[in-house]
Amino acid sequence: TYDRLGQTFLDADKTDLAVEAFEKAAEARRNRPGVLQYDLARVYLKAGRAAEALDQLDAYVKDERTDRGRAAYDLLGEVLEALGREDEFETRLRTIIE
């Protein structure tokens, strides 16, 4: 339920409320904390805080999370594009799979 609320708030550009909802969702699923990093990255990107989004995604990848599958790497591409650093995408992907 908190995930759905978070998505609804994110869709409505209510990023502060989205963060709260996603944090509550993370508390409810203690065994999957990496999902919060992914969700926060989405919120931060939408809020125009791409550098913070990248920090969250870097932590998600460092923890070797796979909860969101390909969506996390698609988001990485979007974040790098927002930062004007698209040229890093392929190198980052290669580093992840090594």
Secondary structure, DSSP 8 states (H G I E B T S, - for coil): -HHHHHHHHHHTT-HHHHHHHHHHHHHHTTT-THHHHHHHHHHHHHTT-HHHHHHHHHHHHHTT--TTTHHHHHHHHHHHHHTT-GGGHHHHHHHHH-
